[in-house]
């Protein structure tokens, strides 16, 4: 039996920090201080929670700017599946539409780079904008924890991340523990205040 590794909060950037980092990098792109392609790649990872390999398989036509969805190609056991991920973020589409303007054909690969180049882009981005190096997959975990905190709906998370079962997803719920503790602390303090008055 293979022992499953547990996620550690220290290995996952806060989702809010990722969004702020994307915003800062976008300002730098506009000033000519950061590469648009690199930011587009990171932005896709942050806002869709896709795996790095899935991001590298994206084609220009997989981004539907009209309906604001991204079609992600997922490979499992030699078969390809698609999942549609809605992205209701103006910032995401502003960045990606700017990047898409470079392409003339919808069948072109969105990020024509190697896996190693893509990993180095993520390492460099996180080091520069978050102050430490994070792995690309930690961005996916950050997205999942954000969904767990905000929706608390495993089916939504499963569908958006493209998991076939709930086994791994339950791990993300552990990260909502800090939210539960905060909510419980607040509830008890209100109760104590009411009791004292």
Residue frames as a rotation matrix with the C-alpha (Angstrom) as fourth column:
UNK 1
0.580 0.814 0.000 0.00
0.814 -0.580 0.000 0.00
0.000 0.000 -1.000 0.00
UNK 2
-0.346 -0.677 0.650 1.37
0.657 -0.669 -0.347 3.40
0.670 0.307 0.676 -1.02
UNK 3
-0.110 0.254 -0.961 1.36
0.891 -0.403 -0.209 5.93
-0.440 -0.879 -0.182 1.78
UNK 4
0.454 0.393 0.800 -0.27
0.738 -0.668 -0.090 9.18
0.499 0.631 -0.594 0.69
UNK 5
-0.721 -0.689 -0.073 1.68
0.642 -0.625 -0.444 12.38
0.261 -0.367 0.893 1.32
UNK 6
0.322 0.819 -0.474 -0.22
0.913 -0.402 -0.074 14.97
-0.251 -0.409 -0.877 3.30
UNK 7
0.265 -0.147 0.953 -0.34
0.485 -0.834 -0.264 18.57
0.833 0.532 -0.150 2.23
UNK 8
-0.208 -0.353 -0.912 1.36
0.945 -0.312 -0.095 21.08
-0.251 -0.882 0.398 4.45
UNK 9
0.768 0.613 -0.187 0.01
0.570 -0.787 -0.236 24.59
-0.291 0.074 -0.954 4.72
UNK 10
0.265 -0.757 -0.597 3.52
-0.121 -0.640 0.759 26.00
-0.957 -0.129 -0.261 4.46
UNK 11
-0.663 -0.547 0.512 3.90
0.361 0.366 0.858 24.42
-0.656 0.753 -0.045 1.01
UNK 12
-0.089 0.736 0.671 0.80
0.987 -0.025 0.158 26.15
0.133 0.677 -0.724 -0.35
UNK 13
-0.966 -0.220 0.133 0.63
0.208 -0.973 -0.102 29.88
0.152 -0.071 0.986 -1.04
UNK 14
-0.341 0.886 -0.314 -2.50
0.306 -0.211 -0.928 31.68
-0.889 -0.412 -0.199 0.11
UNK 15
-0.042 0.393 0.919 -4.80
0.991 0.136 -0.013 32.10
-0.130 0.910 -0.395 -2.86
UNK 16
0.889 0.395 -0.231 -5.29
0.391 -0.918 -0.068 35.79
-0.239 -0.030 -0.971 -2.10
UNK 17
0.212 -0.907 -0.365 -1.51
-0.160 -0.401 0.902 36.27
-0.964 -0.133 -0.230 -2.28
UNK 18
-0.466 -0.328 0.822 -1.46
0.677 0.466 0.569 34.63
-0.570 0.822 0.005 -5.71
UNK 19
0.471 0.717 0.513 -4.15
0.882 -0.399 -0.251 37.00
0.025 0.571 -0.821 -7.00
UNK 20
0.849 -0.208 -0.485 -2.25
-0.025 -0.934 0.357 40.03
-0.527 -0.291 -0.798 -5.66
UNK 21
-0.181 -0.970 0.162 0.94
0.096 0.147 0.984 38.70
-0.979 0.194 0.067 -7.26
UNK 22
-0.185 0.213 0.960 -0.81
0.960 0.247 0.130 38.37
-0.210 0.945 -0.250 -10.64
UNK 23
0.838 0.546 0.007 -2.08
0.540 -0.828 -0.152 41.95
-0.077 0.131 -0.988 -10.28
UNK 24
0.509 -0.729 -0.458 1.42
-0.204 -0.619 0.758 43.29
-0.836 -0.293 -0.464 -9.53
UNK 25
-0.425 -0.685 0.591 2.94
0.404 0.441 0.802 41.31
-0.810 0.579 0.089 -12.40
UNK 26
0.254 0.611 0.750 0.24
0.962 -0.081 -0.260 42.63
-0.098 0.788 -0.608 -14.78
UNK 27
0.923 0.000 -0.384 1.23
0.041 -0.994 0.099 46.20
-0.382 -0.107 -0.918 -13.86
UNK 28
0.030 -0.997 -0.066 4.83
-0.230 -0.072 0.971 45.26
-0.973 -0.014 -0.231 -14.59
UNK 29
-0.203 -0.010 0.979 3.88
0.841 0.511 0.179 43.76
-0.502 0.860 -0.095 -17.97
UNK 30
0.756 0.588 0.290 2.24
0.654 -0.652 -0.383 47.07
-0.036 0.479 -0.877 -18.90
UNK 31
0.782 -0.545 -0.303 5.49
-0.399 -0.811 0.428 48.87
-0.479 -0.214 -0.851 -17.95
UNK 32
0.674 -0.514 -0.531 7.57
-0.433 0.307 -0.847 46.39
0.599 0.801 -0.016 -19.98
UNK 33
-0.160 -0.765 0.624 9.14
-0.970 0.005 -0.243 44.88
0.183 -0.644 -0.743 -16.85
UNK 34
-0.362 0.068 0.930 7.63
-0.375 0.902 -0.212 41.39
-0.853 -0.426 -0.301 -17.01
UNK 35
-0.966 -0.102 -0.236 7.01
-0.257 0.390 0.884 38.89
0.002 0.915 -0.403 -19.80
UNK 36
-0.183 0.981 -0.057 3.35
-0.982 -0.186 -0.046 38.62
-0.056 0.047 0.997 -20.93
UNK 37
0.093 0.203 -0.975 3.62
-0.447 0.883 0.142 34.93
0.890 0.423 0.173 -21.92
UNK 38
-0.762 -0.456 -0.460 5.01
0.195 0.515 -0.834 34.02
0.618 -0.725 -0.304 -18.50
UNK 39
-0.828 0.516 0.222 2.24
-0.479 -0.444 -0.757 35.91
-0.292 -0.733 0.614 -16.75
UNK 40
0.001 0.855 -0.518 -0.41
-0.945 0.171 0.280 34.33
0.328 0.489 0.808 -19.00
UNK 41
-0.237 -0.156 -0.959 0.84
-0.049 0.988 -0.149 30.86
0.970 0.011 -0.242 -18.01
UNK 42
-0.964 -0.150 -0.219 0.80
0.209 0.079 -0.975 31.64
0.164 -0.985 -0.045 -14.29
UNK 43
-0.614 0.788 0.037 -2.61
-0.767 -0.586 -0.261 33.30
-0.184 -0.188 0.965 -14.63
UNK 44
0.038 0.601 -0.799 -4.06
-0.644 0.626 0.440 30.16
0.764 0.497 0.410 -16.25
UNK 45
-0.506 -0.291 -0.812 -2.70
0.330 0.804 -0.494 28.04
0.797 -0.518 -0.311 -13.40
UNK 46
-0.997 0.076 -0.026 -4.00
-0.009 -0.432 -0.902 30.42
-0.080 -0.899 0.431 -10.71
UNK 47
-0.499 0.859 -0.119 -7.50
-0.818 -0.512 -0.263 30.94
-0.286 -0.034 0.958 -12.11
UNK 48
0.227 0.620 -0.751 -8.27
-0.775 0.582 0.247 27.42
0.590 0.526 0.613 -13.37
UNK 49
0.291 -0.186 0.939 -6.39
-0.798 0.494 0.345 25.21
-0.528 -0.849 -0.005 -10.93
UNK 50
0.935 0.067 -0.349 -5.25
-0.286 0.726 -0.625 23.05
0.212 0.684 0.698 -13.83
UNK 51
0.588 -0.780 0.214 -2.16
0.444 0.532 0.721 20.88
-0.676 -0.329 0.659 -13.77
UNK 52
-0.054 -0.700 -0.713 0.96
-0.418 -0.632 0.652 22.22
-0.907 0.333 -0.259 -15.49
UNK 53
-0.834 -0.266 0.483 0.73
0.238 0.616 0.751 19.55
-0.497 0.742 -0.450 -18.20
UNK 54
0.079 0.946 0.314 -2.88
0.920 0.052 -0.388 20.53
-0.383 0.320 -0.867 -18.86
UNK 55
0.547 0.053 -0.835 -1.88
-0.020 -0.997 -0.077 24.18
-0.837 0.059 -0.544 -19.24
UNK 56
-0.455 -0.831 -0.320 0.81
-0.427 -0.112 0.897 23.18
-0.781 0.545 -0.303 -21.74
UNK 57
-0.704 0.275 0.654 -1.76
0.617 0.693 0.373 21.22
-0.351 0.666 -0.658 -23.80
UNK 58
0.199 0.835 -0.514 -4.08
0.344 -0.550 -0.761 24.23
-0.918 -0.026 -0.396 -24.13
UNK 59
-0.479 -0.222 0.849 -4.74
0.876 -0.184 0.446 25.55
0.057 0.958 0.283 -27.60
UNK 60
-0.997 0.070 0.023 -5.78
-0.070 -0.997 0.012 29.08
0.023 0.010 1.000 -28.44
UNK 61
-0.417 0.900 -0.126 -9.30
-0.367 -0.040 0.929 27.89
0.832 0.433 0.347 -29.25
UNK 62
-0.289 0.276 -0.917 -9.67
0.727 0.687 -0.022 26.34
0.623 -0.672 -0.399 -25.78
UNK 63
-0.752 0.056 -0.657 -10.15
0.461 -0.668 -0.584 29.81
-0.471 -0.742 0.476 -24.31
UNK 64
-0.168 0.804 0.570 -13.66
0.877 -0.142 0.459 31.03
0.451 0.577 -0.681 -25.04
UNK 65
-0.949 -0.302 -0.085 -13.60
0.309 -0.854 -0.418 34.78
0.053 -0.423 0.904 -24.41
UNK 66
-0.474 0.845 0.248 -17.30
-0.359 -0.443 0.822 35.16
0.804 0.301 0.513 -25.18
UNK 67
0.571 0.741 -0.353 -18.55
-0.038 0.454 0.890 32.67
0.820 -0.495 0.287 -22.58
UNK 68
0.148 -0.637 0.757 -15.50
-0.889 -0.421 -0.181 33.15
0.433 -0.646 -0.628 -20.33
UNK 69
0.846 0.074 0.528 -14.66
-0.320 0.863 0.391 29.47
-0.427 -0.500 0.754 -20.03
UNK 70
-0.174 -0.925 -0.339 -11.52
-0.983 0.141 0.119 27.40
-0.062 0.354 -0.933 -20.52
UNK 71
0.888 0.389 -0.245 -11.67
-0.423 0.900 -0.104 23.90
0.180 0.196 0.964 -21.99
UNK 72
-0.002 -0.911 0.413 -9.02
-0.956 0.122 0.265 21.80
-0.292 -0.394 -0.871 -20.29
UNK 73
0.476 0.043 -0.878 -7.78
-0.521 0.818 -0.243 18.59
0.708 0.573 0.412 -21.89
UNK 74
0.142 -0.332 0.933 -7.19
-0.934 0.268 0.237 15.95
-0.329 -0.904 -0.272 -19.25
UNK 75
-0.023 -0.219 -0.975 -5.51
-0.605 0.780 -0.161 12.61
0.796 0.586 -0.150 -19.91
UNK 76
0.021 0.057 0.998 -6.37
-0.896 0.443 -0.006 9.59
-0.443 -0.895 0.061 -17.78
UNK 77
-0.032 -0.100 0.994 -5.25
-0.044 0.994 0.099 6.05
-0.999 -0.041 -0.036 -18.56
UNK 78
-0.776 -0.447 0.445 -4.46
0.398 0.199 0.895 6.88
-0.489 0.872 0.023 -22.17
UNK 79
-0.025 0.831 0.556 -7.79
0.975 -0.103 0.198 8.58
0.222 0.547 -0.807 -22.87
UNK 80
-0.938 -0.276 0.209 -8.46
0.250 -0.958 -0.143 12.28
0.240 -0.082 0.967 -23.22
UNK 81
0.058 0.946 -0.320 -11.30
0.998 -0.059 0.006 13.99
-0.013 -0.320 -0.947 -21.38
UNK 82
-0.549 -0.167 0.819 -12.38
0.276 -0.961 -0.011 17.60
0.789 0.220 0.574 -21.42
UNK 83
-0.015 0.602 -0.798 -13.62
0.981 -0.144 -0.127 19.70
-0.191 -0.785 -0.589 -18.57
UNK 84
0.046 0.153 0.987 -14.98
0.476 -0.872 0.113 23.19
0.878 0.464 -0.112 -18.87
UNK 85
-0.264 -0.217 -0.940 -13.82
0.950 -0.228 -0.215 25.63
-0.167 -0.949 0.267 -16.21
UNK 86
0.649 0.508 0.566 -15.67
0.577 -0.814 0.068 28.95
0.496 0.282 -0.821 -15.96
UNK 87
-0.433 -0.788 -0.438 -13.44
0.901 -0.386 -0.196 31.91
-0.014 -0.480 0.877 -15.12
UNK 88
0.552 0.779 0.296 -15.57
0.765 -0.615 0.193 34.90
0.332 0.120 -0.936 -14.06
UNK 89
0.236 -0.577 -0.782 -12.58
0.620 -0.531 0.578 37.22
-0.749 -0.621 0.232 -13.56
UNK 90
0.992 0.101 -0.070 -12.08
0.023 -0.714 -0.700 40.43
-0.121 0.693 -0.711 -15.52
UNK 91
0.345 -0.937 -0.059 -8.36
-0.756 -0.314 0.575 40.40
-0.557 -0.154 -0.816 -14.68
UNK 92
-0.111 -0.349 0.931 -7.94
0.178 0.914 0.364 36.88
-0.978 0.206 -0.040 -16.09
UNK 93
0.490 0.405 0.772 -9.57
0.783 0.186 -0.594 37.78
-0.384 0.895 -0.226 -19.38
UNK 94
0.922 -0.246 -0.300 -7.77
-0.310 -0.931 -0.190 41.12
-0.233 0.268 -0.935 -19.67
UNK 95
0.006 -0.983 0.184 -4.41
-0.632 0.139 0.762 39.34
-0.775 -0.121 -0.621 -19.38
UNK 96
-0.249 -0.107 0.963 -5.33
0.366 0.910 0.196 36.40
-0.897 0.401 -0.188 -21.60
UNK 97
0.779 0.544 0.313 -6.98
0.503 -0.245 -0.829 38.49
-0.374 0.803 -0.464 -24.32
UNK 98
0.655 -0.640 -0.402 -3.84
-0.654 -0.747 0.123 40.59
-0.379 0.182 -0.907 -24.47
UNK 99
-0.349 -0.808 0.474 -1.77
-0.440 0.588 0.679 37.41
-0.827 0.028 -0.561 -24.88
UNK 100
0.091 0.481 0.872 -4.22
0.541 0.711 -0.449 35.82
-0.836 0.513 -0.196 -27.36
UNK 101
0.808 0.216 -0.549 -3.78
-0.235 -0.736 -0.635 38.83
-0.541 0.642 -0.543 -29.68
UNK 102
-0.149 -0.968 -0.200 -0.39
-0.753 -0.020 0.658 37.33
-0.641 0.249 -0.726 -30.63
UNK 103
-0.652 -0.082 0.753 -1.99
0.162 0.956 0.244 34.29
-0.741 0.281 -0.611 -32.27
UNK 104
-0.556 0.430 -0.711 -3.64
-0.816 -0.447 0.367 33.98
-0.160 0.784 0.599 -35.66
UNK 105
-0.305 0.382 -0.872 -4.83
-0.406 0.776 0.482 30.36
0.861 0.502 -0.081 -35.52
UNK 106
0.376 0.588 0.716 -7.13
-0.898 0.039 0.439 28.76
0.230 -0.808 0.542 -32.92
UNK 107
0.932 -0.034 -0.360 -5.32
0.044 0.999 0.020 25.42
0.359 -0.034 0.933 -33.29
UNK 108
0.045 -0.983 0.178 -1.98
-0.199 -0.183 -0.963 26.83
0.979 0.008 -0.204 -32.15
UNK 109
0.108 -0.133 -0.985 -0.55
0.879 0.476 0.032 25.69
0.465 -0.869 0.169 -28.82
UNK 110
0.891 0.364 0.271 -1.08
0.205 -0.856 0.475 28.45
0.404 -0.368 -0.837 -26.27
UNK 111
0.648 -0.726 0.229 2.25
-0.638 -0.353 0.685 27.93
-0.417 -0.590 -0.692 -24.51
UNK 112
0.893 -0.328 -0.308 4.80
-0.021 0.653 -0.757 26.44
0.449 0.683 0.577 -26.94
UNK 113
0.040 -0.869 0.493 7.41
-0.916 -0.229 -0.328 25.76
0.398 -0.439 -0.806 -24.25
UNK 114
-0.332 -0.239 -0.912 8.78
0.018 0.965 -0.260 22.68
0.943 -0.103 -0.317 -22.50
UNK 115
0.673 0.544 -0.501 7.70
0.436 0.256 0.863 21.39
0.598 -0.799 -0.065 -19.12
UNK 116
-0.036 -0.788 -0.615 11.06
0.999 -0.053 0.010 22.44
-0.041 -0.613 0.789 -17.66
UNK 117
-0.783 -0.214 0.584 10.70
0.341 -0.933 0.115 25.99
0.520 0.289 0.804 -19.05
UNK 118
0.149 0.937 0.317 7.18
-0.024 -0.317 0.948 26.22
0.988 -0.149 -0.025 -17.61
UNK 119
0.583 0.004 -0.813 8.37
0.759 0.354 0.546 25.05
0.290 -0.935 0.204 -14.19
UNK 120
-0.481 -0.852 -0.208 11.15
0.876 -0.465 -0.126 27.62
0.011 -0.243 0.970 -14.22
UNK 121
-0.486 0.419 0.767 8.60
0.083 -0.851 0.518 30.34
0.870 0.315 0.379 -15.07
UNK 122
0.621 0.771 -0.145 6.52
0.165 0.052 0.985 29.38
0.767 -0.635 -0.095 -12.03
UNK 123
0.281 -0.599 -0.750 9.60
0.959 0.210 0.192 29.17
0.042 -0.773 0.633 -9.77
UNK 124
-0.722 -0.613 0.320 10.78
0.630 -0.774 -0.061 32.58
0.285 0.158 0.946 -10.92
UNK 125
-0.161 0.769 0.618 7.32
-0.014 -0.628 0.778 34.15
0.987 0.116 0.112 -10.62
UNK 126
0.738 0.516 -0.435 6.69
0.382 0.213 0.899 32.86
0.557 -0.829 -0.040 -7.10
UNK 127
-0.042 -0.833 -0.552 10.18
0.999 -0.050 -0.002 33.81
-0.026 -0.551 0.834 -5.94
UNK 128
-0.795 -0.313 0.519 9.79
0.423 -0.900 0.105 37.34
0.434 0.304 0.848 -7.33
UNK 129
-0.361 0.758 0.543 6.18
-0.337 -0.649 0.682 38.03
0.869 0.063 0.490 -6.35
UNK 130
0.736 0.652 -0.184 5.62
-0.085 0.359 0.930 35.81
0.672 -0.668 0.320 -3.29
UNK 131
0.388 -0.669 0.634 9.07
-0.903 -0.416 0.113 35.91
0.188 -0.616 -0.765 -1.78
UNK 132
-0.278 -0.526 0.804 9.70
-0.564 0.767 0.307 32.17
-0.778 -0.368 -0.510 -2.02
UNK 133
-0.711 -0.090 -0.698 9.78
-0.669 0.395 0.630 29.40
0.219 0.914 -0.340 -4.57
UNK 134
-0.021 0.749 0.663 6.63
-0.561 0.540 -0.628 27.31
-0.828 -0.384 0.409 -4.97
UNK 135
-0.846 -0.185 0.500 6.07
0.220 0.734 0.643 24.29
-0.486 0.654 -0.580 -7.19
UNK 136
-0.798 0.579 -0.170 3.46
-0.452 -0.387 0.803 24.61
0.399 0.718 0.571 -9.98
UNK 137
-0.344 0.708 -0.617 1.27
0.411 0.705 0.579 21.96
0.844 -0.055 -0.533 -8.33
UNK 138
-0.672 0.095 -0.735 1.12
0.705 -0.224 -0.673 24.02
-0.228 -0.970 0.084 -5.12
UNK 139
-0.882 0.418 -0.216 -0.84
-0.460 -0.863 0.208 26.62
-0.099 0.283 0.954 -7.12
UNK 140
-0.384 0.750 -0.539 -3.40
-0.177 0.513 0.840 23.90
0.906 0.418 -0.065 -7.92
UNK 141
-0.380 0.205 -0.902 -3.61
0.839 0.488 -0.242 23.04
0.391 -0.848 -0.357 -4.21
UNK 142
-0.916 0.008 -0.402 -4.03
0.197 -0.863 -0.465 26.73
-0.350 -0.505 0.789 -3.37
UNK 143
-0.681 0.699 -0.218 -6.94
-0.590 -0.348 0.728 26.96
0.434 0.624 0.650 -5.84
UNK 144
-0.238 0.583 -0.777 -8.53
0.261 0.809 0.527 23.84
0.935 -0.078 -0.345 -4.33
UNK 145
-0.596 -0.018 -0.803 -8.19
0.803 -0.024 -0.596 25.12
-0.009 -1.000 0.029 -0.76
UNK 146
-0.941 0.282 -0.188 -9.71
-0.285 -0.959 -0.010 28.44
-0.183 0.044 0.982 -1.87
UNK 147
-0.409 0.824 -0.393 -12.68
-0.441 0.199 0.875 26.55
0.799 0.531 0.282 -3.35
UNK 148
-0.307 0.259 -0.916 -13.01
0.664 0.747 -0.011 24.41
0.681 -0.612 -0.402 -0.21
UNK 149
-0.817 -0.059 -0.574 -13.09
0.509 -0.544 -0.668 27.52
-0.273 -0.837 0.474 1.96
UNK 150
-0.838 0.449 -0.311 -15.53
-0.496 -0.864 0.089 29.46
-0.229 0.229 0.946 -0.16
UNK 151
-0.230 0.799 -0.556 -17.89
-0.737 0.230 0.636 26.77
0.636 0.556 0.535 -1.46
UNK 152
-0.524 -0.077 0.848 -17.41
-0.721 0.570 -0.394 23.87
-0.453 -0.818 -0.354 0.98
UNK 153
0.643 0.766 -0.015 -18.80
-0.594 0.486 -0.641 21.74
-0.484 0.421 0.767 -1.85
UNK 154
-0.198 -0.798 0.569 -16.72
-0.200 0.601 0.774 18.68
-0.960 0.039 -0.279 -2.73
UNK 155
0.303 0.369 0.879 -18.63
0.731 0.501 -0.463 18.01
-0.611 0.783 -0.117 -5.96
UNK 156
0.992 0.015 -0.122 -17.86
-0.053 -0.841 -0.538 21.50
-0.110 0.541 -0.834 -7.27
UNK 157
0.285 -0.958 0.015 -14.20
-0.760 -0.216 0.612 21.09
-0.584 -0.186 -0.790 -6.39
UNK 158
-0.091 -0.277 0.957 -14.08
0.195 0.937 0.289 17.60
-0.977 0.213 -0.031 -7.93
UNK 159
0.643 0.445 0.624 -15.56
0.673 0.063 -0.737 18.79
-0.367 0.893 -0.259 -11.20
UNK 160
0.942 -0.284 -0.178 -13.41
-0.326 -0.900 -0.288 21.91
-0.078 0.330 -0.941 -11.49
UNK 161
0.103 -0.976 0.193 -10.19
-0.816 0.027 0.577 20.01
-0.568 -0.217 -0.794 -10.73
UNK 162
0.270 0.073 -0.960 -11.08
-0.837 0.510 -0.196 16.96
0.475 0.857 0.199 -12.81
UNK 163
-0.735 -0.456 0.501 -10.72
-0.658 0.657 -0.367 14.37
-0.162 -0.600 -0.783 -10.05
UNK 164
-0.433 0.581 -0.689 -12.51
-0.292 0.634 0.717 11.07
0.853 0.511 -0.105 -10.53
UNK 165
0.135 0.467 -0.874 -13.08
0.722 0.557 0.410 10.44
0.678 -0.686 -0.262 -6.81
UNK 166
0.774 0.264 0.576 -13.35
-0.162 -0.796 0.583 12.29
0.613 -0.544 -0.574 -3.52
UNK 167
0.637 -0.517 -0.572 -10.38
0.747 0.598 0.291 10.58
0.192 -0.612 0.767 -1.85
UNK 168
-0.432 -0.896 0.101 -7.83
0.857 -0.443 -0.263 13.34
0.280 -0.027 0.960 -2.41
UNK 169
-0.151 0.443 0.884 -10.40
0.141 -0.875 0.463 16.13
0.978 0.194 0.070 -2.14
UNK 170
0.787 0.473 -0.396 -11.07
0.416 0.066 0.907 15.39
0.455 -0.879 -0.144 1.53
UNK 171
-0.093 -0.920 -0.380 -7.47
0.996 -0.078 -0.053 16.48
0.019 -0.384 0.923 2.16
UNK 172
-0.587 -0.122 0.800 -8.41
0.345 -0.932 0.111 20.01
0.732 0.341 0.589 1.12
UNK 173
0.487 0.857 0.166 -11.15
0.141 -0.265 0.954 20.16
0.862 -0.441 -0.250 3.73
UNK 174
0.314 -0.465 -0.828 -8.49
0.948 0.210 0.241 19.89
0.062 -0.860 0.506 6.42
UNK 175
-0.709 -0.654 0.264 -7.35
0.657 -0.749 -0.090 23.33
0.256 0.110 0.960 5.37
UNK 176
-0.051 0.750 0.659 -10.71
-0.024 -0.661 0.750 24.79
0.998 0.023 0.052 6.19
UNK 177
0.201 0.064 -0.978 -9.96
0.882 0.422 0.209 23.79
0.426 -0.904 0.029 9.77
UNK 178
-0.785 -0.532 -0.318 -8.38
0.617 -0.714 -0.330 27.18
-0.051 -0.455 0.889 10.46
UNK 179
-0.673 0.630 0.388 -11.58
-0.277 -0.701 0.657 28.83
0.686 0.334 0.646 9.21
UNK 180
0.252 0.789 -0.561 -13.68
0.304 0.485 0.820 26.60
0.919 -0.377 -0.118 11.45
UNK 181
-0.180 -0.409 -0.894 -11.53
0.975 0.046 -0.217 27.45
0.130 -0.911 0.391 14.45
UNK 182
-0.976 -0.171 0.136 -11.84
0.168 -0.985 -0.032 31.17
0.140 -0.009 0.990 13.70
UNK 183
-0.317 0.938 0.139 -15.63
-0.276 -0.232 0.933 30.91
0.907 0.258 0.332 13.27
UNK 184
0.294 0.396 -0.870 -15.96
0.636 0.598 0.487 28.90
0.713 -0.697 -0.076 16.48
UNK 185
-0.596 -0.581 -0.555 -13.79
0.803 -0.421 -0.422 31.39
0.011 -0.697 0.717 18.40
UNK 186
-0.887 0.319 0.334 -16.01
-0.198 -0.917 0.347 34.22
0.417 0.242 0.876 17.12
UNK 187
0.036 0.961 -0.275 -19.19
-0.018 0.276 0.961 32.33
0.999 -0.030 0.027 18.07
UNK 188
0.130 -0.042 -0.991 -17.93
0.908 0.407 0.101 31.67
0.399 -0.913 0.091 21.60
UNK 189
-0.865 -0.458 -0.205 -16.79
0.502 -0.792 -0.349 35.27
-0.003 -0.405 0.914 22.07
UNK 190
-0.569 0.744 0.350 -20.26
-0.342 -0.601 0.722 36.50
0.748 0.291 0.596 21.00
UNK 191
0.286 0.678 -0.677 -21.85
0.350 0.584 0.733 34.04
0.892 -0.446 -0.071 23.40
UNK 192
-0.236 -0.486 -0.841 -19.59
0.961 0.010 -0.276 35.18
0.143 -0.874 0.465 26.23
UNK 193
-0.965 -0.077 0.251 -20.30
0.077 -0.997 -0.011 38.85
0.251 0.009 0.968 25.48
UNK 194
-0.161 0.983 0.088 -24.08
-0.286 -0.132 0.949 38.19
0.944 0.128 0.303 25.52
UNK 195
0.267 0.232 -0.935 -23.75
0.685 0.637 0.354 36.25
0.678 -0.735 0.011 28.78
UNK 196
-0.589 -0.611 -0.528 -21.78
0.807 -0.414 -0.422 39.04
0.039 -0.675 0.737 30.42
UNK 197
-0.873 0.290 0.392 -24.27
-0.175 -0.937 0.302 41.74
0.455 0.195 0.869 29.37
